[in-house]
Amino acid sequence: MSLPDFLQFTPVEVSGRSHRWEPRQQVEFIAALARGVPLVEAARLVGKSRSTAYALRRQPGAGSFTAAWVAALNYAKERRRAGRDVSGG
């Protein structure tokens, strides 16, 4: 199974911050959103918080991450609408 295009985004480069999001965490967060996991829980799953997720979106160079976030939410919404299980498994 191939990855949805939105999972092939460019992670945000953030350095020198205690709430730094590693590229792996960014991908896992977006994937969780795509599965329909609520935002707070998706952030918690990667060891982060809702507030740092939104802070990451505000960083310079976050356009690809932000687009992936929106696409993942839309993907989960469409899957729910189609009656598919978005929780994975």
PDB file of N, CA, C and O in Angstrom:
ATOM      1  N   MET A   1       0.830  -1.173   0.000  1.00  0.00           N
ATOM      2  CA  MET A   1       0.000   0.000   0.000  1.00  0.00           C
ATOM      3  C   MET A   1       0.880   1.244   0.000  1.00  0.00           C
ATOM      4  O   MET A   1       1.783   1.365   0.828  1.00  0.00           O
ATOM      5  N   SER A   2       0.625   2.166  -0.920  1.00  0.00           N
ATOM      6  CA  SER A   2       1.437   3.371  -0.993  1.00  0.00           C
ATOM      7  C   SER A   2       0.905   4.422  -0.019  1.00  0.00           C
ATOM      8  O   SER A   2      -0.262   4.403   0.371  1.00  0.00           O
ATOM      9  N   LEU A   3       1.785   5.329   0.355  1.00  0.00           N
ATOM     10  CA  LEU A   3       1.405   6.389   1.274  1.00  0.00           C
ATOM     11  C   LEU A   3       0.582   7.446   0.547  1.00  0.00           C
ATOM     12  O   LEU A   3       0.845   7.747  -0.617  1.00  0.00           O
ATOM     13  N   PRO A   4      -0.410   8.008   1.227  1.00  0.00           N
ATOM     14  CA  PRO A   4      -1.111   9.138   0.626  1.00  0.00           C
ATOM     15  C   PRO A   4      -0.125  10.274   0.368  1.00  0.00           C
ATOM     16  O   PRO A   4       0.831  10.455   1.123  1.00  0.00           O
ATOM     17  N   ASP A   5      -0.355  11.027  -0.682  1.00  0.00           N
ATOM     18  CA  ASP A   5       0.563  12.111  -1.049  1.00  0.00           C
ATOM     19  C   ASP A   5       0.841  13.081   0.092  1.00  0.00           C
ATOM     20  O   ASP A   5       1.961  13.573   0.226  1.00  0.00           O
ATOM     21  N   PHE A   6      -0.172  13.363   0.922  1.00  0.00           N
ATOM     22  CA  PHE A   6       0.020  14.350   1.977  1.00  0.00           C
ATOM     23  C   PHE A   6       1.025  13.904   3.034  1.00  0.00           C
ATOM     24  O   PHE A   6       1.535  14.735   3.786  1.00  0.00           O
ATOM     25  N   LEU A   7       1.320  12.604   3.104  1.00  0.00           N
ATOM     26  CA  LEU A   7       2.329  12.133   4.061  1.00  0.00           C
ATOM     27  C   LEU A   7       3.750  12.338   3.541  1.00  0.00           C
ATOM     28  O   LEU A   7       4.721  12.095   4.257  1.00  0.00           O
ATOM     29  N   GLN A   8       3.863  12.778   2.316  1.00  0.00           N
ATOM     30  CA  GLN A   8       5.176  13.017   1.723  1.00  0.00           C
ATOM     31  C   GLN A   8       5.482  14.513   1.722  1.00  0.00           C
ATOM     32  O   GLN A   8       5.926  15.064   0.714  1.00  0.00           O
ATOM     33  N   PHE A   9       5.243  15.160   2.851  1.00  0.00           N
ATOM     34  CA  PHE A   9       5.471  16.592   2.991  1.00  0.00           C
ATOM     35  C   PHE A   9       6.893  16.869   3.471  1.00  0.00           C
ATOM     36  O   PHE A   9       7.617  15.961   3.879  1.00  0.00           O
ATOM     37  N   THR A  10       7.275  18.143   3.412  1.00  0.00           N
ATOM     38  CA  THR A  10       8.583  18.565   3.905  1.00  0.00           C
ATOM     39  C   THR A  10       8.429  18.980   5.364  1.00  0.00           C
ATOM     40  O   THR A  10       7.746  19.962   5.654  1.00  0.00           O
ATOM     41  N   PRO A  11       9.054  18.250   6.286  1.00  0.00           N
ATOM     42  CA  PRO A  11       8.941  18.610   7.705  1.00  0.00           C
ATOM     43  C   PRO A  11       9.529  20.005   7.975  1.00  0.00           C
ATOM     44  O   PRO A  11      10.417  20.472   7.262  1.00  0.00           O
ATOM     45  N   VAL A  12       9.020  20.637   9.001  1.00  0.00           N
ATOM     46  CA  VAL A  12       9.491  21.952   9.415  1.00  0.00           C
ATOM     47  C   VAL A  12      10.828  21.781  10.123  1.00  0.00           C
ATOM     48  O   VAL A  12      10.982  20.907  10.977  1.00  0.00           O
ATOM     49  N   GLU A  13      11.781  22.612   9.766  1.00  0.00           N
ATOM     50  CA  GLU A  13      13.076  22.587  10.455  1.00  0.00           C
ATOM     51  C   GLU A  13      13.017  23.561  11.620  1.00  0.00           C
ATOM     52  O   GLU A  13      12.867  24.767  11.428  1.00  0.00           O
ATOM     53  N   VAL A  14      13.138  23.025  12.832  1.00  0.00           N
ATOM     54  CA  VAL A  14      13.112  23.839  14.035  1.00  0.00           C
ATOM     55  C   VAL A  14      14.319  23.452  14.870  1.00  0.00           C
ATOM     56  O   VAL A  14      14.549  22.273  15.136  1.00  0.00           O
ATOM     57  N   SER A  15      15.087  24.452  15.281  1.00  0.00           N
ATOM     58  CA  SER A  15      16.264  24.126  16.090  1.00  0.00           C
ATOM     59  C   SER A  15      16.312  24.999  17.338  1.00  0.00           C
ATOM     60  O   SER A  15      15.745  26.091  17.378  1.00  0.00           O
ATOM     61  N   GLY A  16      16.994  24.497  18.343  1.00  0.00           N
ATOM     62  CA  GLY A  16      17.249  25.251  19.550  1.00  0.00           C
ATOM     63  C   GLY A  16      16.049  25.489  20.452  1.00  0.00           C
ATOM     64  O   GLY A  16      16.057  26.436  21.239  1.00  0.00           O
ATOM     65  N   ARG A  17      15.040  24.676  20.364  1.00  0.00           N
ATOM     66  CA  ARG A  17      13.861  24.851  21.209  1.00  0.00           C
ATOM     67  C   ARG A  17      13.590  23.559  21.971  1.00  0.00           C
ATOM     68  O   ARG A  17      13.807  22.463  21.455  1.00  0.00           O
ATOM     69  N   SER A  18      13.119  23.699  23.190  1.00  0.00           N
ATOM     70  CA  SER A  18      12.827  22.509  23.985  1.00  0.00           C
ATOM     71  C   SER A  18      11.614  21.754  23.448  1.00  0.00           C
ATOM     72  O   SER A  18      11.465  20.558  23.701  1.00  0.00           O
ATOM     73  N   HIS A  19      10.744  22.450  22.706  1.00  0.00           N
ATOM     74  CA  HIS A  19       9.565  21.780  22.156  1.00  0.00           C
ATOM     75  C   HIS A  19       9.767  21.387  20.696  1.00  0.00           C
ATOM     76  O   HIS A  19       8.806  21.266  19.935  1.00  0.00           O
ATOM     77  N   ARG A  20      11.021  21.190  20.318  1.00  0.00           N
ATOM     78  CA  ARG A  20      11.356  20.831  18.940  1.00  0.00           C
ATOM     79  C   ARG A  20      10.618  19.559  18.501  1.00  0.00           C
ATOM     80  O   ARG A  20      10.555  18.573  19.235  1.00  0.00           O
ATOM     81  N   TRP A  21      10.072  19.609  17.302  1.00  0.00           N
ATOM     82  CA  TRP A  21       9.400  18.466  16.695  1.00  0.00           C
ATOM     83  C   TRP A  21      10.348  17.846  15.682  1.00  0.00           C
ATOM     84  O   TRP A  21      10.686  18.474  14.678  1.00  0.00           O
ATOM     85  N   GLU A  22      10.773  16.635  15.937  1.00  0.00           N
ATOM     86  CA  GLU A  22      11.617  15.920  14.981  1.00  0.00           C
ATOM     87  C   GLU A  22      10.781  15.583  13.741  1.00  0.00           C
ATOM     88  O   GLU A  22       9.560  15.453  13.837  1.00  0.00           O
ATOM     89  N   PRO A  23      11.427  15.440  12.580  1.00  0.00           N
ATOM     90  CA  PRO A  23      10.680  15.079  11.365  1.00  0.00           C
ATOM     91  C   PRO A  23       9.818  13.830  11.542  1.00  0.00           C
ATOM     92  O   PRO A  23       8.691  13.788  11.049  1.00  0.00           O
ATOM     93  N   ARG A  24      10.325  12.819  12.233  1.00  0.00           N
ATOM     94  CA  ARG A  24       9.557  11.599  12.475  1.00  0.00           C
ATOM     95  C   ARG A  24       8.282  11.898  13.258  1.00  0.00           C
ATOM     96  O   ARG A  24       7.221  11.354  12.952  1.00  0.00           O
ATOM     97  N   GLN A  25       8.386  12.757  14.262  1.00  0.00           N
ATOM     98  CA  GLN A  25       7.206  13.125  15.059  1.00  0.00           C
ATOM     99  C   GLN A  25       6.176  13.862  14.202  1.00  0.00           C
ATOM    100  O   GLN A  25       4.972  13.664  14.364  1.00  0.00           O
ATOM    101  N   GLN A  26       6.649  14.698  13.304  1.00  0.00           N
ATOM    102  CA  GLN A  26       5.742  15.432  12.423  1.00  0.00           C
ATOM    103  C   GLN A  26       4.969  14.469  11.523  1.00  0.00           C
ATOM    104  O   GLN A  26       3.757  14.605  11.352  1.00  0.00           O
ATOM    105  N   VAL A  27       5.676  13.496  10.951  1.00  0.00           N
ATOM    106  CA  VAL A  27       5.026  12.515  10.072  1.00  0.00           C
ATOM    107  C   VAL A  27       4.031  11.674  10.860  1.00  0.00           C
ATOM    108  O   VAL A  27       2.914  11.442  10.396  1.00  0.00           O
ATOM    109  N   GLU A  28       4.422  11.216  12.046  1.00  0.00           N
ATOM    110  CA  GLU A  28       3.530  10.401  12.869  1.00  0.00           C
ATOM    111  C   GLU A  28       2.301  11.189  13.310  1.00  0.00           C
ATOM    112  O   GLU A  28       1.208  10.629  13.387  1.00  0.00           O
ATOM    113  N   PHE A  29       2.461  12.467  13.599  1.00  0.00           N
ATOM    114  CA  PHE A  29       1.349  13.331  13.976  1.00  0.00           C
ATOM    115  C   PHE A  29       0.361  13.456  12.815  1.00  0.00           C
ATOM    116  O   PHE A  29      -0.845  13.300  13.005  1.00  0.00           O
ATOM    117  N   ILE A  30       0.869  13.737  11.622  1.00  0.00           N
ATOM    118  CA  ILE A  30       0.010  13.877  10.441  1.00  0.00           C
ATOM    119  C   ILE A  30      -0.700  12.551  10.151  1.00  0.00           C
ATOM    120  O   ILE A  30      -1.886  12.539   9.821  1.00  0.00           O
ATOM    121  N   ALA A  31       0.017  11.449  10.273  1.00  0.00           N
ATOM    122  CA  ALA A  31      -0.587  10.129  10.038  1.00  0.00           C
ATOM    123  C   ALA A  31      -1.706   9.859  11.045  1.00  0.00           C
ATOM    124  O   ALA A  31      -2.739   9.292  10.688  1.00  0.00           O
ATOM    125  N   ALA A  32      -1.504  10.262  12.296  1.00  0.00           N
ATOM    126  CA  ALA A  32      -2.545  10.072  13.319  1.00  0.00           C
ATOM    127  C   ALA A  32      -3.781  10.895  12.977  1.00  0.00           C
ATOM    128  O   ALA A  32      -4.903  10.405  13.097  1.00  0.00           O
ATOM    129  N   LEU A  33      -3.587  12.132  12.555  1.00  0.00           N
ATOM    130  CA  LEU A  33      -4.727  12.951  12.144  1.00  0.00           C
ATOM    131  C   LEU A  33      -5.478  12.288  10.994  1.00  0.00           C
ATOM    132  O   LEU A  33      -6.709  12.297  10.961  1.00  0.00           O
ATOM    133  N   ALA A  34      -4.742  11.721  10.064  1.00  0.00           N
ATOM    134  CA  ALA A  34      -5.361  11.057   8.911  1.00  0.00           C
ATOM    135  C   ALA A  34      -6.177   9.842   9.340  1.00  0.00           C
ATOM    136  O   ALA A  34      -7.152   9.486   8.679  1.00  0.00           O
ATOM    137  N   ARG A  35      -5.786   9.202  10.445  1.00  0.00           N
ATOM    138  CA  ARG A  35      -6.543   8.061  10.968  1.00  0.00           C
ATOM    139  C   ARG A  35      -7.765   8.493  11.748  1.00  0.00           C
ATOM    140  O   ARG A  35      -8.555   7.654  12.182  1.00  0.00           O
ATOM    141  N   GLY A  36      -7.931   9.802  11.934  1.00  0.00           N
ATOM    142  CA  GLY A  36      -9.076  10.310  12.666  1.00  0.00           C
ATOM    143  C   GLY A  36      -8.825  10.524  14.145  1.00  0.00           C
ATOM    144  O   GLY A  36      -9.765  10.760  14.904  1.00  0.00           O
ATOM    145  N   VAL A  37      -7.586  10.446  14.563  1.00  0.00           N
ATOM    146  CA  VAL A  37      -7.244  10.685  15.965  1.00  0.00           C
ATOM    147  C   VAL A  37      -7.418  12.183  16.239  1.00  0.00           C
ATOM    148  O   VAL A  37      -6.927  13.003  15.464  1.00  0.00           O
ATOM    149  N   PRO A  38      -8.100  12.555  17.314  1.00  0.00           N
ATOM    150  CA  PRO A  38      -8.259  13.978  17.643  1.00  0.00           C
ATOM    151  C   PRO A  38      -6.910  14.667  17.826  1.00  0.00           C
ATOM    152  O   PRO A  38      -5.932  14.039  18.233  1.00  0.00           O
ATOM    153  N   LEU A  39      -6.867  15.953  17.523  1.00  0.00           N
ATOM    154  CA  LEU A  39      -5.621  16.709  17.526  1.00  0.00           C
ATOM    155  C   LEU A  39      -4.843  16.590  18.837  1.00  0.00           C
ATOM    156  O   LEU A  39      -3.638  16.339  18.823  1.00  0.00           O
ATOM    157  N   VAL A  40      -5.521  16.768  19.958  1.00  0.00           N
ATOM    158  CA  VAL A  40      -4.834  16.704  21.254  1.00  0.00           C
ATOM    159  C   VAL A  40      -4.189  15.336  21.445  1.00  0.00           C
ATOM    160  O   VAL A  40      -3.045  15.243  21.889  1.00  0.00           O
ATOM    161  N   GLU A  41      -4.917  14.282  21.113  1.00  0.00           N
ATOM    162  CA  GLU A  41      -4.385  12.923  21.266  1.00  0.00           C
ATOM    163  C   GLU A  41      -3.274  12.657  20.258  1.00  0.00           C
ATOM    164  O   GLU A  41      -2.287  12.002  20.592  1.00  0.00           O
ATOM    165  N   ALA A  42      -3.413  13.149  19.040  1.00  0.00           N
ATOM    166  CA  ALA A  42      -2.368  12.960  18.014  1.00  0.00           C
ATOM    167  C   ALA A  42      -1.055  13.594  18.482  1.00  0.00           C
ATOM    168  O   ALA A  42       0.017  13.010  18.321  1.00  0.00           O
ATOM    169  N   ALA A  43      -1.149  14.783  19.056  1.00  0.00           N
ATOM    170  CA  ALA A  43       0.052  15.439  19.584  1.00  0.00           C
ATOM    171  C   ALA A  43       0.629  14.642  20.745  1.00  0.00           C
ATOM    172  O   ALA A  43       1.842  14.450  20.830  1.00  0.00           O
ATOM    173  N   ARG A  44      -0.237  14.182  21.634  1.00  0.00           N
ATOM    174  CA  ARG A  44       0.205  13.398  22.792  1.00  0.00           C
ATOM    175  C   ARG A  44       0.894  12.105  22.359  1.00  0.00           C
ATOM    176  O   ARG A  44       1.865  11.675  22.981  1.00  0.00           O
ATOM    177  N   LEU A  45       0.386  11.488  21.288  1.00  0.00           N
ATOM    178  CA  LEU A  45       0.988  10.237  20.795  1.00  0.00           C
ATOM    179  C   LEU A  45       2.444  10.399  20.397  1.00  0.00           C
ATOM    180  O   LEU A  45       3.217   9.443  20.455  1.00  0.00           O
ATOM    181  N   VAL A  46       2.823  11.618  19.987  1.00  0.00           N
ATOM    182  CA  VAL A  46       4.215  11.845  19.590  1.00  0.00           C
ATOM    183  C   VAL A  46       4.995  12.611  20.665  1.00  0.00           C
ATOM    184  O   VAL A  46       6.091  13.115  20.421  1.00  0.00           O
ATOM    185  N   GLY A  47       4.396  12.682  21.865  1.00  0.00           N
ATOM    186  CA  GLY A  47       5.090  13.314  22.986  1.00  0.00           C
ATOM    187  C   GLY A  47       5.053  14.828  22.972  1.00  0.00           C
ATOM    188  O   GLY A  47       5.918  15.478  23.557  1.00  0.00           O
ATOM    189  N   LYS A  48       4.053  15.397  22.304  1.00  0.00           N
ATOM    190  CA  LYS A  48       3.954  16.850  22.190  1.00  0.00           C
ATOM    191  C   LYS A  48       2.588  17.319  22.651  1.00  0.00           C
ATOM    192  O   LYS A  48       1.758  16.511  23.066  1.00  0.00           O
ATOM    193  N   SER A  49       2.354  18.612  22.583  1.00  0.00           N
ATOM    194  CA  SER A  49       1.071  19.179  23.010  1.00  0.00           C
ATOM    195  C   SER A  49       0.397  19.883  21.841  1.00  0.00           C
ATOM    196  O   SER A  49       1.014  20.162  20.813  1.00  0.00           O
ATOM    197  N   ARG A  50      -0.879  20.159  22.030  1.00  0.00           N
ATOM    198  CA  ARG A  50      -1.657  20.893  21.037  1.00  0.00           C
ATOM    199  C   ARG A  50      -1.016  22.255  20.771  1.00  0.00           C
ATOM    200  O   ARG A  50      -0.903  22.679  19.620  1.00  0.00           O
ATOM    201  N   SER A  51      -0.597  22.936  21.834  1.00  0.00           N
ATOM    202  CA  SER A  51      -0.028  24.280  21.670  1.00  0.00           C
ATOM    203  C   SER A  51       1.270  24.262  20.873  1.00  0.00           C
ATOM    204  O   SER A  51       1.511  25.163  20.070  1.00  0.00           O
ATOM    205  N   THR A  52       2.114  23.245  21.084  1.00  0.00           N
ATOM    206  CA  THR A  52       3.352  23.202  20.295  1.00  0.00           C
ATOM    207  C   THR A  52       3.069  22.793  18.855  1.00  0.00           C
ATOM    208  O   THR A  52       3.825  23.156  17.954  1.00  0.00           O
ATOM    209  N   ALA A  53       1.998  22.046  18.623  1.00  0.00           N
ATOM    210  CA  ALA A  53       1.618  21.708  17.251  1.00  0.00           C
ATOM    211  C   ALA A  53       1.235  22.983  16.498  1.00  0.00           C
ATOM    212  O   ALA A  53       1.681  23.206  15.372  1.00  0.00           O
ATOM    213  N   TYR A  54       0.408  23.815  17.127  1.00  0.00           N
ATOM    214  CA  TYR A  54       0.037  25.078  16.491  1.00  0.00           C
ATOM    215  C   TYR A  54       1.234  26.012  16.358  1.00  0.00           C
ATOM    216  O   TYR A  54       1.335  26.741  15.371  1.00  0.00           O
ATOM    217  N   ALA A  55       2.140  26.004  17.328  1.00  0.00           N
ATOM    218  CA  ALA A  55       3.348  26.827  17.232  1.00  0.00           C
ATOM    219  C   ALA A  55       4.195  26.383  16.041  1.00  0.00           C
ATOM    220  O   ALA A  55       4.783  27.210  15.345  1.00  0.00           O
ATOM    221  N   LEU A  56       4.251  25.081  15.818  1.00  0.00           N
ATOM    222  CA  LEU A  56       5.014  24.563  14.681  1.00  0.00           C
ATOM    223  C   LEU A  56       4.431  25.069  13.370  1.00  0.00           C
ATOM    224  O   LEU A  56       5.174  25.400  12.446  1.00  0.00           O
ATOM    225  N   ARG A  57       3.117  25.132  13.285  1.00  0.00           N
ATOM    226  CA  ARG A  57       2.458  25.649  12.069  1.00  0.00           C
ATOM    227  C   ARG A  57       2.828  27.098  11.788  1.00  0.00           C
ATOM    228  O   ARG A  57       2.805  27.532  10.636  1.00  0.00           O
ATOM    229  N   ARG A  58       3.168  27.847  12.828  1.00  0.00           N
ATOM    230  CA  ARG A  58       3.503  29.269  12.665  1.00  0.00           C
ATOM    231  C   ARG A  58       4.970  29.503  12.321  1.00  0.00           C
ATOM    232  O   ARG A  58       5.370  30.638  12.060  1.00  0.00           O
ATOM    233  N   GLN A  59       5.765  28.455  12.316  1.00  0.00           N
ATOM    234  CA  GLN A  59       7.193  28.600  12.028  1.00  0.00           C
ATOM    235  C   GLN A  59       7.435  28.917  10.553  1.00  0.00           C
ATOM    236  O   GLN A  59       6.661  28.493   9.694  1.00  0.00           O
ATOM    237  N   PRO A  60       8.503  29.659  10.255  1.00  0.00           N
ATOM    238  CA  PRO A  60       8.870  29.860   8.850  1.00  0.00           C
ATOM    239  C   PRO A  60       9.124  28.498   8.196  1.00  0.00           C
ATOM    240  O   PRO A  60       9.747  27.623   8.797  1.00  0.00           O
ATOM    241  N   GLY A  61       8.653  28.331   6.997  1.00  0.00           N
ATOM    242  CA  GLY A  61       8.865  27.078   6.277  1.00  0.00           C
ATOM    243  C   GLY A  61       7.870  25.991   6.616  1.00  0.00           C
ATOM    244  O   GLY A  61       8.083  24.829   6.269  1.00  0.00           O
ATOM    245  N   ALA A  62       6.780  26.347   7.291  1.00  0.00           N
ATOM    246  CA  ALA A  62       5.807  25.340   7.721  1.00  0.00           C
ATOM    247  C   ALA A  62       4.694  25.107   6.706  1.00  0.00           C
ATOM    248  O   ALA A  62       3.739  24.392   7.008  1.00  0.00           O
ATOM    249  N   GLY A  63       4.787  25.680   5.534  1.00  0.00           N
ATOM    250  CA  GLY A  63       3.715  25.557   4.552  1.00  0.00           C
ATOM    251  C   GLY A  63       3.378  24.128   4.181  1.00  0.00           C
ATOM    252  O   GLY A  63       2.202  23.775   4.093  1.00  0.00           O
ATOM    253  N   SER A  64       4.379  23.304   3.963  1.00  0.00           N
ATOM    254  CA  SER A  64       4.150  21.913   3.582  1.00  0.00           C
ATOM    255  C   SER A  64       3.513  21.137   4.734  1.00  0.00           C
ATOM    256  O   SER A  64       2.596  20.344   4.520  1.00  0.00           O
ATOM    257  N   PHE A  65       3.999  21.365   5.952  1.00  0.00           N
ATOM    258  CA  PHE A  65       3.434  20.728   7.143  1.00  0.00           C
ATOM    259  C   PHE A  65       1.973  21.132   7.323  1.00  0.00           C
ATOM    260  O   PHE A  65       1.117  20.286   7.584  1.00  0.00           O
ATOM    261  N   THR A  66       1.692  22.420   7.185  1.00  0.00           N
ATOM    262  CA  THR A  66       0.332  22.925   7.340  1.00  0.00           C
ATOM    263  C   THR A  66      -0.594  22.320   6.287  1.00  0.00           C
ATOM    264  O   THR A  66      -1.715  21.918   6.599  1.00  0.00           O
ATOM    265  N   ALA A  67      -0.129  22.256   5.053  1.00  0.00           N
ATOM    266  CA  ALA A  67      -0.929  21.659   3.976  1.00  0.00           C
ATOM    267  C   ALA A  67      -1.193  20.180   4.265  1.00  0.00           C
ATOM    268  O   ALA A  67      -2.289  19.681   4.009  1.00  0.00           O
ATOM    269  N   ALA A  68      -0.190  19.482   4.798  1.00  0.00           N
ATOM    270  CA  ALA A  68      -0.358  18.067   5.142  1.00  0.00           C
ATOM    271  C   ALA A  68      -1.371  17.913   6.272  1.00  0.00           C
ATOM    272  O   ALA A  68      -2.174  16.981   6.257  1.00  0.00           O
ATOM    273  N   TRP A  69      -1.342  18.800   7.236  1.00  0.00           N
ATOM    274  CA  TRP A  69      -2.269  18.792   8.363  1.00  0.00           C
ATOM    275  C   TRP A  69      -3.699  18.915   7.839  1.00  0.00           C
ATOM    276  O   TRP A  69      -4.564  18.113   8.191  1.00  0.00           O
ATOM    277  N   VAL A  70      -3.942  19.908   7.008  1.00  0.00           N
ATOM    278  CA  VAL A  70      -5.278  20.131   6.453  1.00  0.00           C
ATOM    279  C   VAL A  70      -5.708  18.929   5.608  1.00  0.00           C
ATOM    280  O   VAL A  70      -6.845  18.468   5.709  1.00  0.00           O
ATOM    281  N   ALA A  71      -4.794  18.426   4.777  1.00  0.00           N
ATOM    282  CA  ALA A  71      -5.113  17.269   3.921  1.00  0.00           C
ATOM    283  C   ALA A  71      -5.438  16.040   4.766  1.00  0.00           C
ATOM    284  O   ALA A  71      -6.343  15.278   4.425  1.00  0.00           O
ATOM    285  N   ALA A  72      -4.711  15.841   5.859  1.00  0.00           N
ATOM    286  CA  ALA A  72      -4.955  14.687   6.730  1.00  0.00           C
ATOM    287  C   ALA A  72      -6.338  14.779   7.383  1.00  0.00           C
ATOM    288  O   ALA A  72      -7.054  13.781   7.472  1.00  0.00           O
ATOM    289  N   LEU A  73      -6.707  15.970   7.835  1.00  0.00           N
ATOM    290  CA  LEU A  73      -8.038  16.148   8.427  1.00  0.00           C
ATOM    291  C   LEU A  73      -9.130  15.890   7.395  1.00  0.00           C
ATOM    292  O   LEU A  73     -10.136  15.249   7.696  1.00  0.00           O
ATOM    293  N   ASN A  74      -8.930  16.386   6.191  1.00  0.00           N
ATOM    294  CA  ASN A  74      -9.909  16.163   5.119  1.00  0.00           C
ATOM    295  C   ASN A  74      -9.996  14.680   4.753  1.00  0.00           C
ATOM    296  O   ASN A  74     -11.083  14.161   4.500  1.00  0.00           O
ATOM    297  N   TYR A  75      -8.848  14.004   4.728  1.00  0.00           N
ATOM    298  CA  TYR A  75      -8.796  12.572   4.426  1.00  0.00           C
ATOM    299  C   TYR A  75      -9.609  11.779   5.453  1.00  0.00           C
ATOM    300  O   TYR A  75     -10.406  10.911   5.095  1.00  0.00           O
ATOM    301  N   ALA A  76      -9.392  12.092   6.743  1.00  0.00           N
ATOM    302  CA  ALA A  76     -10.122  11.397   7.814  1.00  0.00           C
ATOM    303  C   ALA A  76     -11.616  11.688   7.705  1.00  0.00           C
ATOM    304  O   ALA A  76     -12.444  10.795   7.884  1.00  0.00           O
ATOM    305  N   LYS A  77     -11.950  12.920   7.415  1.00  0.00           N
ATOM    306  CA  LYS A  77     -13.367  13.302   7.280  1.00  0.00           C
ATOM    307  C   LYS A  77     -14.024  12.554   6.127  1.00  0.00           C
ATOM    308  O   LYS A  77     -15.146  12.068   6.264  1.00  0.00           O
ATOM    309  N   GLU A  78     -13.348  12.460   5.011  1.00  0.00           N
ATOM    310  CA  GLU A  78     -13.886  11.738   3.852  1.00  0.00           C
ATOM    311  C   GLU A  78     -14.033  10.249   4.141  1.00  0.00           C
ATOM    312  O   GLU A  78     -15.018   9.630   3.736  1.00  0.00           O
ATOM    313  N   ARG A  79     -13.074   9.683   4.828  1.00  0.00           N
ATOM    314  CA  ARG A  79     -13.158   8.264   5.180  1.00  0.00           C
ATOM    315  C   ARG A  79     -14.317   8.004   6.121  1.00  0.00           C
ATOM    316  O   ARG A  79     -15.020   7.003   5.985  1.00  0.00           O
ATOM    317  N   ARG A  80     -14.524   8.912   7.087  1.00  0.00           N
ATOM    318  CA  ARG A  80     -15.683   8.772   7.991  1.00  0.00           C
ATOM    319  C   ARG A  80     -16.978   8.876   7.196  1.00  0.00           C
ATOM    320  O   ARG A  80     -17.917   8.108   7.405  1.00  0.00           O
ATOM    321  N   ARG A  81     -17.009   9.822   6.299  1.00  0.00           N
ATOM    322  CA  ARG A  81     -18.203  10.031   5.480  1.00  0.00           C
ATOM    323  C   ARG A  81     -18.493   8.801   4.631  1.00  0.00           C
ATOM    324  O   ARG A  81     -19.654   8.462   4.402  1.00  0.00           O
ATOM    325  N   ALA A  82     -17.447   8.134   4.165  1.00  0.00           N
ATOM    326  CA  ALA A  82     -17.601   6.940   3.339  1.00  0.00           C
ATOM    327  C   ALA A  82     -17.905   5.698   4.191  1.00  0.00           C
ATOM    328  O   ALA A  82     -18.150   4.617   3.654  1.00  0.00           O
ATOM    329  N   GLY A  83     -17.888   5.860   5.518  1.00  0.00           N
ATOM    330  CA  GLY A  83     -18.211   4.752   6.410  1.00  0.00           C
ATOM    331  C   GLY A  83     -17.066   3.794   6.640  1.00  0.00           C
ATOM    332  O   GLY A  83     -17.281   2.658   7.063  1.00  0.00           O
ATOM    333  N   ARG A  84     -15.860   4.233   6.369  1.00  0.00           N
ATOM    334  CA  ARG A  84     -14.682   3.364   6.585  1.00  0.00           C
ATOM    335  C   ARG A  84     -14.129   3.591   7.981  1.00  0.00           C
ATOM    336  O   ARG A  84     -14.307   4.651   8.580  1.00  0.00           O
ATOM    337  N   ASP A  85     -13.459   2.574   8.475  1.00  0.00           N
ATOM    338  CA  ASP A  85     -12.785   2.668   9.762  1.00  0.00           C
ATOM    339  C   ASP A  85     -11.513   3.474   9.571  1.00  0.00           C
ATOM    340  O   ASP A  85     -10.615   3.040   8.848  1.00  0.00           O
ATOM    341  N   VAL A  86     -11.415   4.644  10.205  1.00  0.00           N
ATOM    342  CA  VAL A  86     -10.226   5.473  10.079  1.00  0.00           C
ATOM    343  C   VAL A  86      -9.259   5.285  11.247  1.00  0.00           C
ATOM    344  O   VAL A  86      -8.198   5.908  11.280  1.00  0.00           O
ATOM    345  N   SER A  87      -9.614   4.444  12.188  1.00  0.00           N
ATOM    346  CA  SER A  87      -8.763   4.277  13.362  1.00  0.00           C
ATOM    347  C   SER A  87      -7.582   3.358  13.116  1.00  0.00           C
ATOM    348  O   SER A  87      -6.729   3.213  13.991  1.00  0.00           O
ATOM    349  N   GLY A  88      -7.510   2.744  11.967  1.00  0.00           N
ATOM    350  CA  GLY A  88      -6.398   1.831  11.686  1.00  0.00           C
ATOM    351  C   GLY A  88      -6.687   0.453  12.242  1.00  0.00           C
ATOM    352  O   GLY A  88      -7.805   0.124  12.640  1.00  0.00           O
ATOM    353  N   GLY A  89      -5.627  -0.335  12.250  1.00  0.00           N
ATOM    354  CA  GLY A  89      -5.849  -1.647  12.839  1.00  0.00           C
ATOM    355  C   GLY A  89      -5.277  -2.748  12.015  1.00  0.00           C
ATOM    356  O   GLY A  89      -5.386  -3.917  12.385  1.00  0.00           O
TER     357      GLY A  89
END
